Amino acid sequence: AAMGEMLNSIAHQWRQPLNNIAIYVQTLPLAQESGELTEELLRDDVAKIMEIIQYMSKTIDDFRTFFRHEKQKQHFCLQETVEKAVSLVSARMEHLGITWQIEVQRAPRTFGYASEYCQVVLNILNNAIDVLETREGCERRIVLTIDEQDGAALLTVRDNGGGISPAALPHLFEPYYTTKGPGEGSGIGLYMAKAIIEKHMAGSITARNHGDGAEFVITLPALKPPHA
């Protein structure tokens, strides 16, 4: 299930860069036929293509790092891990015109598996992006808020995708339950997210409708500062 989620995320991240490479490659013969293919244009286009390829190579390294199995729990910064998860889907959000922001009220540290936490955040983000992709005629927005309250490290992820249907809400975290069409969702992502947060990291994950969209809240025990 984790491999499937990872491959899905990589596919989303690579689609637009591959489209950009295709555009550059297709315009080169046209420029040659029209006599506009100068040495400078060729050099610039090759440089742009190599920049895109390097970005795609870095994406693979990022995913390999974050989906590597961790044998031991460790201290990690919530903000850094959330920012990394957002970076893995940023190209897709830019392509779809989705605005996003990370609001940090407090920046807690917690104890657990950073890569697994990243998987959870990535799954929630991809679900939100899938919903927002179908929304026409309105601003597409995702807001992530990081805070610490009463000894808990909190991450709230909100979108304005219209919310979750009342019929689906009670079943979101059940295995093989999906609101997506045939072949579009495995129904395992949120079930896996719940298992990671609650069974592996002694936290909780909840979902509800908020305003004009959905809201997911991930709660983990926060580490006390050294002077406490």
Backbone bond lengths (Angstrom), bond angles and torsions (degrees), N, CA, C in turn:
res aa  C-N    CA-C-N  psi(-1)  N-CA   C-N-CA  omega(-1)  CA-C   N-CA-C  phi
1 A - - - 1.468 - - 1.529 110.88 -
2 A 1.346 115.91 -41.68 1.464 119.94 179.77 1.522 110.78 -65.04
3 M 1.349 116.52 -40.09 1.463 120.58 177.68 1.523 111.18 -62.72
4 G 1.330 115.79 -40.69 1.461 120.03 178.34 1.511 111.95 -62.06
5 E 1.333 116.83 -43.78 1.463 121.19 178.29 1.529 110.33 -63.07
6 M 1.339 116.29 -40.57 1.459 120.14 -178.85 1.527 110.85 -64.69
7 L 1.341 116.34 -47.17 1.465 120.16 -179.22 1.522 111.28 -62.74
8 N 1.326 116.54 -37.26 1.462 121.14 177.34 1.523 110.71 -62.62
9 S 1.333 115.81 -42.70 1.469 120.31 -179.93 1.523 111.21 -65.96
10 I 1.345 116.41 -42.45 1.471 119.88 178.72 1.524 110.65 -62.79
11 A 1.334 116.17 -41.92 1.468 120.16 179.52 1.522 110.68 -59.30
12 H 1.337 116.17 -43.44 1.460 119.68 178.90 1.531 111.15 -64.30
13 Q 1.343 116.86 -41.60 1.456 120.70 -177.64 1.528 112.35 -68.14
14 W 1.328 116.75 -31.67 1.461 120.59 -174.76 1.524 113.85 -88.73
15 R 1.322 118.40 -18.49 1.464 120.10 -172.51 1.539 111.90 -58.28
16 Q 1.332 116.58 -50.43 1.459 119.07 -177.50 1.525 112.56 -69.70
17 P 1.345 120.37 -43.66 1.468 118.76 175.60 1.531 112.80 -57.63
18 L 1.333 118.02 -38.86 1.460 120.83 177.94 1.527 110.88 -65.23
19 N 1.326 116.17 -38.97 1.469 119.79 175.86 1.531 110.91 -61.25
20 N 1.338 115.52 -41.38 1.466 119.62 179.93 1.526 111.44 -63.99
21 I 1.339 116.58 -42.41 1.470 120.29 177.56 1.525 110.16 -60.98
22 A 1.336 116.09 -43.48 1.467 120.54 -179.62 1.526 111.09 -59.95
23 I 1.322 116.92 -40.00 1.472 120.76 179.86 1.527 110.46 -63.38
24 Y 1.348 116.68 -46.13 1.464 120.02 179.45 1.525 111.08 -61.21
25 V 1.334 116.95 -44.80 1.464 121.33 -177.79 1.526 110.92 -64.80
26 Q 1.334 117.33 -41.30 1.468 120.85 -177.51 1.522 112.38 -70.74
27 T 1.326 117.55 -29.01 1.470 119.46 -177.86 1.527 112.16 -80.03
28 L 1.338 117.84 -19.84 1.470 119.42 -179.54 1.531 112.89 -62.51
29 P 1.358 119.90 -49.38 1.476 118.83 177.54 1.527 112.34 -61.76
30 L 1.342 116.77 -36.10 1.475 119.78 178.52 1.520 110.61 -63.73
31 A 1.335 115.31 -41.15 1.463 119.11 178.78 1.525 111.06 -65.51
32 Q 1.323 116.59 -35.64 1.465 120.44 178.50 1.525 111.32 -67.38
33 E 1.347 115.79 -43.38 1.467 119.78 -179.52 1.516 111.82 -63.55
34 S 1.335 116.10 -34.88 1.468 119.93 -178.01 1.527 112.24 -87.12
35 G 1.326 116.72 -1.04 1.463 120.07 179.91 1.513 113.71 77.83
36 E 1.326 117.28 13.97 1.464 121.04 -177.81 1.531 112.91 -98.25
37 L 1.330 116.45 1.19 1.466 119.25 -177.67 1.525 109.95 -82.45
38 T 1.307 115.01 93.20 1.461 120.71 177.85 1.527 109.40 -91.56
39 E 1.297 115.40 165.16 1.476 120.22 177.39 1.529 109.81 -61.03
40 E 1.309 116.66 -38.41 1.468 120.85 -179.48 1.533 110.86 -65.48
41 L 1.352 117.24 -43.54 1.464 120.91 179.15 1.529 110.57 -62.94
42 L 1.329 116.41 -43.75 1.463 120.75 179.71 1.526 110.37 -61.65
43 R 1.318 115.81 -44.91 1.467 120.13 -179.68 1.532 110.97 -63.04
44 D 1.324 117.42 -41.73 1.465 121.66 -179.69 1.533 111.40 -65.35
45 D 1.333 116.01 -44.41 1.466 119.63 -178.55 1.531 111.60 -66.24
46 V 1.327 115.94 -40.65 1.468 119.25 177.56 1.528 110.05 -63.11
47 A 1.322 116.78 -41.34 1.467 120.68 179.38 1.531 110.63 -62.23
48 K 1.337 116.93 -40.85 1.458 120.88 179.12 1.528 111.26 -66.76
49 I 1.344 116.08 -40.99 1.468 120.02 178.52 1.527 110.03 -63.36
50 M 1.328 117.64 -42.87 1.465 120.90 179.99 1.529 111.13 -65.50
51 E 1.313 116.39 -34.86 1.474 120.09 177.31 1.531 110.39 -63.59
52 I 1.339 116.27 -41.69 1.469 120.51 178.80 1.532 110.18 -65.91
53 I 1.340 116.75 -42.46 1.466 120.52 179.85 1.528 110.62 -62.91
54 Q 1.316 116.96 -40.83 1.462 120.23 178.32 1.521 110.93 -64.17
55 Y 1.334 116.55 -38.27 1.466 120.22 176.22 1.526 110.52 -61.50
56 M 1.343 116.59 -43.89 1.462 120.71 -179.52 1.528 110.97 -64.97
57 S 1.331 116.56 -38.14 1.464 120.85 177.39 1.522 110.62 -64.12
58 K 1.333 116.03 -40.67 1.475 120.24 178.37 1.529 110.53 -64.83
59 T 1.335 116.45 -36.39 1.468 120.30 178.29 1.523 110.41 -58.98
60 I 1.326 116.68 -43.68 1.464 120.30 178.67 1.525 110.32 -61.20
61 D 1.333 116.91 -44.51 1.469 120.14 179.15 1.516 111.04 -61.45
62 D 1.333 116.27 -40.39 1.474 120.29 178.89 1.520 110.78 -61.96
63 F 1.325 116.56 -46.18 1.466 119.58 -178.83 1.527 111.06 -66.93
64 R 1.313 117.42 -39.00 1.466 120.17 179.42 1.525 109.63 -61.73
65 T 1.325 116.77 -40.72 1.462 120.78 -179.91 1.521 111.09 -66.28
66 F 1.322 116.62 -45.73 1.458 119.51 -172.67 1.516 113.99 -80.43
67 F 1.317 117.71 -18.21 1.457 118.79 178.94 1.527 111.66 -105.93
68 R 1.325 116.30 11.32 1.454 119.92 175.74 1.523 109.11 -73.29
69 H 1.310 116.28 134.95 1.463 120.52 -177.85 1.525 110.30 -65.79
70 E 1.308 116.76 130.51 1.451 121.99 177.47 1.530 109.20 -103.21
71 K 1.323 116.04 129.44 1.458 119.86 -177.32 1.528 112.22 -86.91
72 Q 1.312 115.95 -25.68 1.457 119.61 -176.95 1.521 110.73 -127.12
73 K 1.315 114.80 143.23 1.454 119.37 174.54 1.526 109.19 -70.08
74 Q 1.313 114.82 153.65 1.465 119.47 178.93 1.519 109.92 -149.33
75 H 1.324 115.53 163.12 1.456 120.27 175.43 1.530 108.55 -72.68
76 F 1.318 117.12 138.60 1.468 119.04 173.98 1.524 110.45 -148.40
77 C 1.315 114.28 155.71 1.461 121.80 -179.28 1.519 109.05 -87.60
78 L 1.317 116.10 125.34 1.455 120.97 -177.77 1.524 111.16 -59.73
79 Q 1.325 117.06 -45.04 1.465 120.83 -176.20 1.521 111.56 -61.98
80 E 1.331 117.52 -44.21 1.460 120.13 -178.83 1.526 111.52 -62.37
81 T 1.337 116.51 -41.39 1.461 120.16 -178.27 1.522 111.20 -70.22
82 V 1.329 116.89 -39.10 1.462 120.63 177.63 1.525 110.27 -65.20
83 E 1.321 117.46 -42.87 1.460 120.77 179.35 1.529 110.87 -62.20
84 K 1.331 116.61 -36.70 1.457 120.16 178.71 1.527 110.37 -66.36
85 A 1.331 116.68 -43.33 1.470 120.37 178.86 1.529 110.32 -60.87
86 V 1.326 116.70 -42.81 1.467 120.82 179.53 1.528 110.43 -63.20
87 S 1.337 116.81 -39.05 1.472 119.60 -179.05 1.523 111.64 -62.59
88 L 1.323 117.12 -28.67 1.456 120.57 -178.06 1.529 112.76 -73.28
89 V 1.336 117.72 -18.59 1.470 120.13 178.33 1.530 112.06 -118.67
90 S 1.330 116.24 7.75 1.465 119.54 -175.20 1.529 112.61 -62.97
91 A 1.344 116.68 -38.98 1.472 119.22 -179.13 1.521 110.52 -63.05
92 R 1.316 116.86 -40.83 1.466 120.23 179.71 1.526 110.29 -65.86
93 M 1.342 117.53 -41.33 1.466 120.04 179.90 1.524 111.01 -65.08
94 E 1.325 116.86 -40.93 1.465 119.88 178.27 1.525 110.67 -62.01
95 H 1.320 116.14 -42.43 1.465 120.76 -179.25 1.529 111.42 -61.89
96 L 1.332 117.26 -36.67 1.468 121.66 -177.61 1.529 112.80 -90.04
97 G 1.329 116.77 0.63 1.466 119.63 179.45 1.517 113.14 72.64
98 I 1.313 117.00 28.80 1.467 121.38 178.86 1.521 108.39 -91.08
99 T 1.313 116.83 125.31 1.457 120.49 175.02 1.520 108.61 -89.47
100 W 1.310 115.97 146.18 1.461 119.37 178.51 1.525 109.25 -143.33
101 Q 1.318 114.55 155.58 1.452 119.57 175.36 1.524 109.27 -149.98
102 I 1.316 115.10 150.01 1.455 121.78 175.94 1.519 107.43 -112.77
103 E 1.315 116.32 115.23 1.462 122.01 179.29 1.527 108.58 -101.03
104 V 1.322 116.60 123.54 1.467 121.22 -178.39 1.524 109.09 -111.69
105 Q 1.319 116.40 106.31 1.468 121.22 175.24 1.529 109.20 -78.07
106 R 1.311 115.22 -52.33 1.468 124.00 171.00 1.519 106.71 -137.89
107 A 1.338 117.14 154.37 1.465 120.51 -175.92 1.535 109.68 -114.29
108 P 1.326 117.50 83.03 1.469 119.67 -176.53 1.523 112.70 -77.13
109 R 1.318 114.77 159.39 1.449 122.27 169.09 1.526 107.86 -106.97
110 T 1.302 115.75 153.76 1.458 119.69 179.97 1.525 109.01 -139.53
111 F 1.326 116.78 -176.62 1.459 122.03 -174.27 1.522 108.72 -130.45
112 G 1.336 116.15 123.40 1.461 118.35 -179.10 1.509 111.17 165.26
113 Y 1.327 115.97 -147.71 1.459 122.55 -178.20 1.527 109.00 -107.31
114 A 1.325 116.82 104.98 1.463 120.55 -176.27 1.522 112.14 -61.05
115 S 1.335 117.52 -40.02 1.463 119.95 -177.19 1.530 110.94 -67.41
116 E 1.329 116.95 -37.75 1.466 119.75 178.42 1.527 110.21 -69.04
117 Y 1.331 116.35 -38.51 1.468 119.83 176.42 1.534 109.90 -61.39
118 C 1.325 115.81 -39.60 1.462 120.22 177.69 1.518 110.66 -61.87
119 Q 1.340 117.67 -40.35 1.461 121.13 177.49 1.519 111.18 -57.74
120 V 1.335 115.44 -42.51 1.469 120.39 -178.57 1.525 110.45 -63.44
121 V 1.331 116.09 -49.46 1.474 120.41 -179.40 1.523 110.10 -61.58
122 L 1.319 116.28 -41.65 1.461 121.51 179.51 1.528 111.52 -61.19
123 N 1.315 116.16 -41.12 1.462 120.75 179.35 1.529 110.91 -63.34
124 I 1.323 116.58 -45.52 1.467 120.74 179.38 1.525 110.24 -62.98
125 L 1.337 116.64 -43.18 1.465 120.33 179.78 1.525 111.41 -63.28
126 N 1.319 117.15 -44.98 1.466 119.72 -179.69 1.521 111.92 -63.03
127 N 1.340 116.79 -38.03 1.466 119.96 176.42 1.527 110.94 -62.71
128 A 1.339 115.73 -43.55 1.468 120.02 179.18 1.526 110.87 -63.55
129 I 1.333 116.16 -42.43 1.463 120.39 179.91 1.527 110.86 -63.88
130 D 1.348 116.98 -41.26 1.465 120.69 178.28 1.524 111.33 -58.27
131 V 1.336 115.76 -42.12 1.470 120.36 179.81 1.528 110.34 -68.48
132 L 1.336 116.56 -46.07 1.466 120.43 -177.04 1.528 111.96 -64.95
133 E 1.329 116.08 -29.30 1.467 120.11 179.40 1.527 111.34 -60.76
134 T 1.327 117.00 -28.51 1.465 120.98 -178.60 1.526 112.65 -87.96
135 R 1.332 116.90 -7.42 1.465 120.86 -177.14 1.524 110.03 -87.09
136 E 1.311 116.55 122.84 1.460 121.31 -179.82 1.526 110.12 -112.47
137 G 1.324 114.99 150.78 1.458 119.78 172.30 1.507 115.86 74.48
138 C 1.356 117.59 19.24 1.463 119.11 177.01 1.522 108.41 -149.14
139 E 1.324 114.67 161.50 1.458 119.73 176.22 1.525 109.54 -66.10
140 R 1.316 116.42 136.02 1.465 121.29 177.79 1.531 107.81 -101.64
141 R 1.327 116.53 126.56 1.463 118.45 -169.39 1.533 111.63 -145.04
142 I 1.330 116.19 139.77 1.461 123.17 172.70 1.534 107.61 -131.47
143 V 1.313 116.22 130.79 1.467 121.55 179.02 1.529 108.87 -124.15
144 L 1.322 115.92 126.04 1.460 121.37 176.67 1.528 108.39 -110.97
145 T 1.307 117.28 127.31 1.463 122.17 -178.48 1.524 109.67 -119.18
146 I 1.329 115.37 127.13 1.462 121.94 179.01 1.513 108.73 -110.07
147 D 1.332 116.99 133.48 1.460 120.40 -176.77 1.522 109.38 -155.09
148 E 1.312 115.08 169.74 1.461 121.83 173.49 1.519 108.00 -132.09
149 Q 1.314 115.99 125.37 1.462 121.01 -178.81 1.522 109.99 -140.46
150 D 1.331 116.15 128.44 1.469 122.05 175.18 1.529 111.88 50.45
151 G 1.323 116.39 44.72 1.459 120.79 177.08 1.512 115.10 77.12
152 A 1.313 117.02 13.34 1.464 121.13 -179.07 1.524 110.39 -117.79
153 A 1.331 115.84 138.00 1.458 122.51 174.01 1.525 108.22 -91.69
154 L 1.319 116.41 116.86 1.467 121.24 -171.49 1.525 111.88 -112.66
155 L 1.316 114.95 137.62 1.465 121.21 167.67 1.514 108.02 -126.37
156 T 1.324 116.42 124.80 1.462 122.16 176.23 1.520 108.93 -114.15
157 V 1.322 116.17 128.57 1.468 121.46 178.74 1.520 108.06 -117.82
158 R 1.332 116.49 116.39 1.465 121.73 -179.45 1.517 110.17 -118.74
159 D 1.319 115.61 144.00 1.463 120.40 172.56 1.521 108.80 -131.06
160 N 1.313 116.37 171.56 1.469 120.21 176.50 1.521 109.78 -116.46
161 G 1.334 115.03 45.04 1.455 121.50 -176.36 1.512 115.34 -89.25
162 G 1.329 117.72 11.37 1.463 120.27 176.58 1.518 114.71 98.52
163 G 1.331 116.55 -8.59 1.459 119.13 175.77 1.522 114.30 89.17
164 I 1.321 114.90 175.56 1.465 123.56 -178.60 1.521 108.40 -101.30
165 S 1.313 117.42 137.37 1.461 119.46 -178.61 1.525 110.03 -63.41
166 P 1.334 118.08 143.31 1.478 121.32 179.89 1.526 112.51 -56.25
167 A 1.332 116.93 -31.38 1.466 119.67 179.68 1.524 111.58 -70.39
168 A 1.343 116.80 -33.33 1.466 120.64 -176.74 1.521 112.74 -83.95
169 L 1.318 117.23 -29.20 1.467 121.73 -171.39 1.532 113.84 -52.71
170 P 1.339 120.42 -45.94 1.473 119.48 -177.62 1.532 113.74 -69.35
171 H 1.338 117.68 -13.55 1.465 120.90 -173.13 1.529 113.46 -110.58
172 L 1.340 117.44 3.52 1.465 120.80 -171.57 1.523 113.89 -54.30
173 F 1.328 116.83 -38.92 1.458 120.29 -173.50 1.527 113.17 -96.86
174 E 1.323 116.30 11.64 1.455 119.53 177.50 1.533 109.99 -82.90
175 P 1.350 117.60 146.49 1.473 119.35 -179.65 1.515 112.08 -65.52
176 Y 1.328 115.45 139.06 1.466 124.90 176.20 1.525 113.69 67.03
177 Y 1.336 116.48 13.59 1.469 118.49 174.73 1.525 108.01 -93.51
178 T 1.317 116.54 127.25 1.458 120.19 178.75 1.521 110.15 -144.03
179 T 1.325 114.88 146.70 1.465 120.75 175.96 1.524 110.88 -97.64
180 K 1.339 116.75 -0.06 1.459 121.11 -178.69 1.520 110.39 -86.50
181 G 1.315 115.48 165.73 1.454 120.75 -178.99 1.513 112.51 -73.80
182 P 1.347 117.42 173.30 1.462 122.23 179.87 1.529 111.49 -56.74
183 G 1.326 116.26 130.22 1.453 121.21 179.16 1.510 114.93 79.64
184 E 1.341 117.71 -0.27 1.461 120.30 -176.60 1.519 112.81 -102.53
185 G 1.321 117.71 -18.51 1.454 119.81 -178.97 1.511 110.75 -152.05
186 S 1.354 115.60 142.05 1.464 119.97 -178.14 1.520 112.20 -86.95
187 G 1.341 116.79 -19.78 1.453 119.87 -176.64 1.513 112.55 74.54
188 I 1.340 116.70 15.65 1.462 119.88 -177.74 1.526 112.37 -111.81
189 G 1.336 117.23 -17.27 1.461 121.06 -173.64 1.511 114.43 -59.32
190 L 1.334 117.52 -53.31 1.465 120.41 -178.04 1.523 111.61 -73.13
191 Y 1.321 117.01 -30.82 1.466 120.11 174.38 1.527 109.49 -62.16
192 M 1.334 116.27 -43.95 1.458 121.72 178.09 1.532 110.65 -65.19
193 A 1.344 116.65 -39.48 1.460 120.92 179.12 1.525 110.79 -61.30
194 K 1.317 116.39 -43.28 1.464 120.51 179.82 1.530 110.95 -63.97
195 A 1.335 116.22 -41.39 1.463 120.12 179.53 1.524 110.94 -63.72
196 I 1.332 116.77 -42.61 1.465 120.86 179.94 1.522 110.91 -61.90
197 I 1.327 116.60 -50.42 1.457 120.74 -174.95 1.528 111.83 -69.75
198 E 1.327 117.79 -43.79 1.464 120.04 -173.35 1.525 113.18 -86.91
199 K 1.337 117.75 -39.74 1.463 119.33 -176.29 1.524 112.89 -89.67
200 H 1.324 117.05 -34.27 1.458 120.12 -175.75 1.523 113.04 -92.81
201 M 1.342 117.15 -26.03 1.461 118.76 -170.42 1.522 113.43 -129.98
202 A 1.329 117.95 11.92 1.467 123.16 174.16 1.527 113.01 55.05
203 G 1.335 116.07 37.53 1.455 120.23 179.48 1.516 111.29 -118.99
204 S 1.331 116.16 -158.61 1.462 121.02 178.00 1.521 109.43 -147.07
205 I 1.327 115.18 155.63 1.462 121.36 176.46 1.519 107.78 -138.40
206 T 1.317 116.48 131.63 1.465 121.52 -177.82 1.522 109.57 -133.59
207 A 1.326 115.38 160.03 1.465 121.18 178.00 1.515 109.10 -137.71
208 R 1.316 116.38 144.79 1.457 121.92 176.04 1.522 108.22 -157.78
209 N 1.317 115.99 170.68 1.462 120.86 173.28 1.516 108.79 -90.51
210 H 1.324 114.87 140.07 1.465 120.45 -177.44 1.517 108.27 -142.68
211 G 1.321 116.35 117.04 1.462 119.26 -179.34 1.513 111.44 60.42
212 D 1.332 116.48 -122.08 1.470 121.12 -177.27 1.526 112.75 -101.45
213 G 1.338 116.67 22.78 1.463 118.58 -179.53 1.511 112.69 -161.74
214 A 1.334 114.81 -161.89 1.463 121.99 -178.97 1.526 109.79 -102.84
215 E 1.324 114.66 154.96 1.456 120.62 178.64 1.529 109.23 -135.33
216 F 1.326 116.09 124.55 1.464 121.94 174.47 1.520 108.22 -111.14
217 V 1.328 115.92 136.84 1.464 121.28 178.83 1.529 108.68 -124.32
218 I 1.337 115.97 122.00 1.465 122.23 176.02 1.518 107.81 -107.63
219 T 1.319 116.13 125.91 1.459 121.92 -178.08 1.525 109.72 -120.28
220 L 1.339 115.74 128.33 1.464 122.18 175.89 1.520 108.80 -131.53
221 P 1.325 117.88 155.43 1.467 119.23 174.97 1.527 109.97 -64.40
222 A 1.319 116.51 132.24 1.473 120.99 178.63 1.511 109.34 -89.34
223 L 1.333 114.86 147.33 1.460 119.77 176.55 1.517 109.40 -79.00
224 K 1.298 116.19 140.60 1.466 119.63 175.31 1.525 109.13 -74.21
225 P 1.341 117.72 142.56 1.461 119.34 177.29 1.528 110.15 -63.28
226 P 1.356 118.10 155.61 1.446 121.90 -175.07 1.526 114.62 -56.06
227 H 1.356 116.78 -32.17 1.471 120.28 -176.06 1.525 112.25 -83.40
228 A 1.367 116.91 -7.37 1.473 119.62 -176.80 1.523 110.11 -74.48
